[in-house]
């Protein structure tokens, strides 16, 4: 599977497979600060300023 851009204002902005990662990057994933969801592993990654992927930790949800 190739990288799929969902949209720049969406979370995640991209979907991909873990096999699309090479040298901790995904070719074409170039929107710094956006989130990538890996469909085969369920992992969430964030695109860092050097275009490598880092671990994404979702913000806590508000409690009522």
N, CA, C and O atoms as CSV, one atom per row, in Angstrom:
chain,resi,resn,atom,element,x,y,z
A,1,UNK,N,N,0.848,-1.176,0.000
A,1,UNK,CA,C,0.000,0.000,0.000
A,1,UNK,C,C,0.891,1.236,0.000
A,1,UNK,O,O,1.962,1.243,0.607
A,2,UNK,N,N,0.458,2.230,-0.654
A,2,UNK,CA,C,1.178,3.493,-0.666
A,2,UNK,C,C,0.582,4.430,0.371
A,2,UNK,O,O,-0.495,4.184,0.914
A,3,UNK,N,N,1.289,5.481,0.626
A,3,UNK,CA,C,0.823,6.520,1.529
A,3,UNK,C,C,-0.493,7.100,1.006
A,3,UNK,O,O,-0.640,7.350,-0.190
A,4,UNK,N,N,-1.436,7.307,1.907
A,4,UNK,CA,C,-2.721,7.895,1.544
A,4,UNK,C,C,-2.902,9.178,2.350
A,4,UNK,O,O,-2.880,9.148,3.580
A,5,UNK,N,N,-3.079,10.288,1.668
A,5,UNK,CA,C,-3.319,11.560,2.346
A,5,UNK,C,C,-4.814,11.707,2.591
A,5,UNK,O,O,-5.599,11.783,1.645
A,6,UNK,N,N,-5.203,11.747,3.845
A,6,UNK,CA,C,-6.609,11.897,4.219
A,6,UNK,C,C,-7.024,13.358,4.098
A,6,UNK,O,O,-8.123,13.660,3.635
A,7,UNK,N,N,-6.148,14.256,4.512
A,7,UNK,CA,C,-6.403,15.689,4.434
A,7,UNK,C,C,-5.578,16.431,5.455
A,7,UNK,O,O,-5.292,15.906,6.531
A,8,UNK,N,N,-5.187,17.666,5.123
A,8,UNK,CA,C,-4.287,18.390,6.021
A,8,UNK,C,C,-4.946,18.812,7.319
A,8,UNK,O,O,-4.246,19.094,8.291
A,9,UNK,N,N,-6.256,18.865,7.368
A,9,UNK,CA,C,-6.941,19.242,8.594
A,9,UNK,C,C,-7.578,18.045,9.298
A,9,UNK,O,O,-8.424,18.215,10.176
A,10,UNK,N,N,-7.173,16.844,8.914
A,10,UNK,CA,C,-7.728,15.615,9.494
A,10,UNK,C,C,-6.736,14.989,10.465
A,10,UNK,O,O,-5.531,15.228,10.382
A,11,UNK,N,N,-7.252,14.196,11.373
A,11,UNK,CA,C,-6.400,13.396,12.256
A,11,UNK,C,C,-6.878,11.965,12.126
A,11,UNK,O,O,-7.980,11.650,12.577
A,12,UNK,N,N,-6.097,11.095,11.530
A,12,UNK,CA,C,-4.758,11.327,11.002
A,12,UNK,C,C,-4.798,12.031,9.647
A,12,UNK,O,O,-5.802,11.992,8.936
A,13,UNK,N,N,-3.680,12.674,9.311
A,13,UNK,CA,C,-3.553,13.324,8.001
A,13,UNK,C,C,-3.180,12.315,6.927
A,13,UNK,O,O,-3.477,12.510,5.749
A,14,UNK,N,N,-2.521,11.222,7.345
A,14,UNK,CA,C,-2.081,10.177,6.421
A,14,UNK,C,C,-2.413,8.805,6.991
A,14,UNK,O,O,-2.482,8.625,8.207
A,15,UNK,N,N,-2.616,7.847,6.105
A,15,UNK,CA,C,-2.626,6.432,6.483
A,15,UNK,C,C,-1.582,5.739,5.623
A,15,UNK,O,O,-1.308,6.155,4.497
A,16,UNK,N,N,-1.007,4.681,6.168
A,16,UNK,CA,C,0.034,3.938,5.470
A,16,UNK,C,C,0.165,2.574,6.136
A,16,UNK,O,O,-0.564,2.257,7.076
A,17,UNK,N,N,1.084,1.787,5.648
A,17,UNK,CA,C,1.444,0.518,6.267
A,17,UNK,C,C,2.844,0.651,6.844
A,17,UNK,O,O,3.630,1.482,6.390
A,18,UNK,N,N,3.158,-0.162,7.841
A,18,UNK,CA,C,4.493,-0.103,8.428
A,18,UNK,C,C,5.569,-0.443,7.396
A,18,UNK,O,O,6.708,0.005,7.523
A,19,UNK,N,N,5.224,-1.222,6.388
A,19,UNK,CA,C,6.190,-1.566,5.341
A,19,UNK,C,C,6.519,-0.370,4.442
A,19,UNK,O,O,7.475,-0.431,3.668
A,20,UNK,N,N,5.743,0.714,4.532
A,20,UNK,CA,C,6.021,1.934,3.773
A,20,UNK,C,C,7.133,2.764,4.409
A,20,UNK,O,O,7.641,3.699,3.790
A,21,UNK,N,N,7.513,2.427,5.640
A,21,UNK,CA,C,8.551,3.172,6.355
A,21,UNK,C,C,9.926,2.686,5.909
A,21,UNK,O,O,10.205,1.487,5.892
A,22,UNK,N,N,10.774,3.641,5.551
A,22,UNK,CA,C,12.155,3.348,5.189
A,22,UNK,C,C,13.034,4.415,5.830
A,22,UNK,O,O,12.815,5.610,5.632
A,23,UNK,N,N,14.021,3.983,6.593
A,23,UNK,CA,C,14.899,4.911,7.320
A,23,UNK,C,C,14.105,5.864,8.197
A,23,UNK,O,O,14.428,7.047,8.301
A,24,UNK,N,N,13.068,5.340,8.822
A,24,UNK,CA,C,12.198,6.083,9.738
A,24,UNK,C,C,11.464,7.234,9.054
A,24,UNK,O,O,11.095,8.215,9.700
A,25,UNK,N,N,11.254,7.108,7.733
A,25,UNK,CA,C,10.504,8.101,6.962
A,25,UNK,C,C,9.529,7.372,6.053
A,25,UNK,O,O,9.702,6.188,5.763
A,26,UNK,N,N,8.501,8.088,5.603
A,26,UNK,CA,C,7.596,7.585,4.585
A,26,UNK,C,C,7.648,8.577,3.434
A,26,UNK,O,O,7.344,9.757,3.605
A,27,UNK,N,N,8.028,8.099,2.280
A,27,UNK,CA,C,8.138,8.944,1.107
A,27,UNK,C,C,6.816,9.652,0.834
A,27,UNK,O,O,5.783,8.999,0.683
A,28,UNK,N,N,6.840,10.966,0.771
A,28,UNK,CA,C,5.643,11.751,0.507
A,28,UNK,C,C,4.971,12.315,1.743
A,28,UNK,O,O,4.140,13.217,1.637
A,29,UNK,N,N,5.316,11.801,2.911
A,29,UNK,CA,C,4.749,12.324,4.161
A,29,UNK,C,C,5.563,13.556,4.541
A,29,UNK,O,O,6.591,13.451,5.210
A,30,UNK,N,N,5.091,14.732,4.105
A,30,UNK,CA,C,5.910,15.935,4.239
A,30,UNK,C,C,5.243,17.076,5.006
A,30,UNK,O,O,5.756,18.195,5.013
A,31,UNK,N,N,4.118,16.811,5.646
A,31,UNK,CA,C,3.454,17.855,6.433
A,31,UNK,C,C,3.901,17.729,7.886
A,31,UNK,O,O,3.384,16.911,8.647
A,32,UNK,N,N,4.875,18.561,8.250
A,32,UNK,CA,C,5.461,18.519,9.591
A,32,UNK,C,C,4.375,18.721,10.651
A,32,UNK,O,O,3.523,19.603,10.536
A,33,UNK,N,N,4.433,17.884,11.677
A,33,UNK,CA,C,3.485,17.979,12.782
A,33,UNK,C,C,2.193,17.219,12.572
A,33,UNK,O,O,1.353,17.162,13.470
A,34,UNK,N,N,2.023,16.637,11.406
A,34,UNK,CA,C,0.799,15.883,11.124
A,34,UNK,C,C,0.966,14.431,11.548
A,34,UNK,O,O,2.084,13.951,11.735
A,35,UNK,N,N,-0.148,13.745,11.696
A,35,UNK,CA,C,-0.176,12.386,12.226
A,35,UNK,C,C,-0.360,11.370,11.101
A,35,UNK,O,O,-1.125,11.577,10.159
A,36,UNK,N,N,0.372,10.264,11.236
A,36,UNK,CA,C,0.272,9.130,10.313
A,36,UNK,C,C,-0.259,7.939,11.105
A,36,UNK,O,O,0.271,7.611,12.167
A,37,UNK,N,N,-1.297,7.297,10.594
A,37,UNK,CA,C,-1.833,6.079,11.208
A,37,UNK,C,C,-1.382,4.895,10.373
A,37,UNK,O,O,-1.621,4.851,9.166
A,38,UNK,N,N,-0.726,3.929,11.019
A,38,UNK,CA,C,-0.267,2.719,10.332
A,38,UNK,C,C,-1.353,1.657,10.460
A,38,UNK,O,O,-1.586,1.111,11.539
A,39,UNK,N,N,-2.009,1.378,9.345
A,39,UNK,CA,C,-3.183,0.506,9.352
A,39,UNK,C,C,-2.894,-0.924,9.767
A,39,UNK,O,O,-3.755,-1.566,10.368
A,40,UNK,N,N,-1.706,-1.449,9.467
A,40,UNK,CA,C,-1.429,-2.849,9.783
A,40,UNK,C,C,-1.030,-3.080,11.236
A,40,UNK,O,O,-1.220,-4.179,11.756
A,41,UNK,N,N,-0.479,-2.063,11.901
A,41,UNK,CA,C,-0.051,-2.241,13.286
A,41,UNK,C,C,-0.892,-1.462,14.282
A,41,UNK,O,O,-0.840,-1.729,15.483
A,42,UNK,N,N,-1.672,-0.496,13.794
A,42,UNK,CA,C,-2.461,0.341,14.677
A,42,UNK,C,C,-1.639,1.429,15.361
A,42,UNK,O,O,-2.134,2.110,16.259
A,43,UNK,N,N,-0.377,1.597,14.936
A,43,UNK,CA,C,0.489,2.607,15.546
A,43,UNK,C,C,0.178,3.992,14.981
A,43,UNK,O,O,-0.234,4.137,13.830
A,44,UNK,N,N,0.385,4.990,15.810
A,44,UNK,CA,C,0.225,6.390,15.422
A,44,UNK,C,C,1.600,7.026,15.463
A,44,UNK,O,O,2.337,6.841,16.431
A,45,UNK,N,N,1.958,7.771,14.429
A,45,UNK,CA,C,3.254,8.443,14.340
A,45,UNK,C,C,3.027,9.910,14.024
A,45,UNK,O,O,1.997,10.279,13.461
A,46,UNK,N,N,3.990,10.746,14.388
A,46,UNK,CA,C,3.938,12.162,14.056
A,46,UNK,C,C,5.153,12.493,13.196
A,46,UNK,O,O,6.235,11.946,13.405
A,47,UNK,N,N,4.973,13.375,12.246
A,47,UNK,CA,C,6.054,13.755,11.346
A,47,UNK,C,C,6.834,14.895,12.003
A,47,UNK,O,O,6.296,15.974,12.254
A,48,UNK,N,N,8.104,14.633,12.274
A,48,UNK,CA,C,8.962,15.613,12.934
A,48,UNK,C,C,9.554,16.576,11.906
A,48,UNK,O,O,9.406,16.369,10.701
A,49,UNK,N,N,10.219,17.620,12.379
A,49,UNK,CA,C,10.735,18.677,11.499
A,49,UNK,C,C,11.766,18.177,10.497
A,49,UNK,O,O,11.960,18.801,9.453
A,50,UNK,N,N,12.432,17.065,10.793
A,50,UNK,CA,C,13.394,16.500,9.835
A,50,UNK,C,C,12.736,15.442,8.944
A,50,UNK,O,O,13.419,14.702,8.236
A,51,UNK,N,N,11.400,15.381,8.988
A,51,UNK,CA,C,10.554,14.452,8.225
A,51,UNK,C,C,10.680,12.993,8.655
A,51,UNK,O,O,10.182,12.102,7.967
A,52,UNK,N,N,11.339,12.739,9.780
A,52,UNK,CA,C,11.328,11.395,10.337
A,52,UNK,C,C,10.065,11.243,11.180
A,52,UNK,O,O,9.387,12.221,11.497
A,53,UNK,N,N,9.765,10.000,11.533
A,53,UNK,CA,C,8.563,9.709,12.307
A,53,UNK,C,C,8.905,9.544,13.777
A,53,UNK,O,O,9.893,8.899,14.129
A,54,UNK,N,N,8.091,10.123,14.617
A,54,UNK,CA,C,8.220,9.957,16.054
A,54,UNK,C,C,6.946,9.354,16.606
A,54,UNK,O,O,5.920,9.304,15.927
A,55,UNK,N,N,7.020,8.903,17.834
A,55,UNK,CA,C,5.839,8.346,18.490
A,55,UNK,C,C,4.827,9.456,18.725
A,55,UNK,O,O,5.190,10.558,19.137
A,56,UNK,N,N,3.570,9.168,18.464
A,56,UNK,CA,C,2.496,10.130,18.706
A,56,UNK,C,C,1.726,9.684,19.931
A,56,UNK,O,O,1.316,8.528,20.036
A,57,UNK,N,N,1.536,10.595,20.843
A,57,UNK,CA,C,0.736,10.332,22.031
A,57,UNK,C,C,-0.446,11.291,21.995
A,57,UNK,O,O,-0.282,12.511,22.034
A,58,UNK,N,N,-1.619,10.721,21.922
A,58,UNK,CA,C,-2.829,11.548,21.842
A,58,UNK,C,C,-3.006,12.342,23.133
A,58,UNK,O,O,-2.691,11.852,24.217
A,59,UNK,N,N,-3.506,13.559,23.016
A,59,UNK,CA,C,-3.776,14.343,24.230
A,59,UNK,C,C,-4.896,13.678,25.045
A,59,UNK,O,O,-5.766,13.010,24.486
A,60,UNK,N,N,-4.862,13.862,26.330
A,60,UNK,CA,C,-5.929,13.263,27.149
A,60,UNK,C,C,-7.285,13.856,26.798
A,60,UNK,O,O,-7.397,15.033,26.458
A,61,UNK,N,N,-8.292,13.033,26.885
A,61,UNK,CA,C,-9.642,13.525,26.612
A,61,UNK,C,C,-10.201,14.163,27.888
A,61,UNK,O,O,-9.889,13.724,28.995
A,62,UNK,N,N,-11.012,15.178,27.728
A,62,UNK,CA,C,-11.589,15.835,28.910
A,62,UNK,C,C,-12.564,14.894,29.627
A,62,UNK,O,O,-13.255,14.088,29.004
A,63,UNK,N,N,-12.593,15.023,30.926
A,63,UNK,CA,C,-13.531,14.194,31.697
A,63,UNK,C,C,-14.665,15.074,32.191
A,63,UNK,O,O,-14.484,16.267,32.436
A,64,UNK,N,N,-15.807,14.482,32.328
A,64,UNK,CA,C,-16.966,15.255,32.784
A,64,UNK,C,C,-17.152,15.092,34.255
A,64,UNK,O,O,-18.078,15.666,34.827
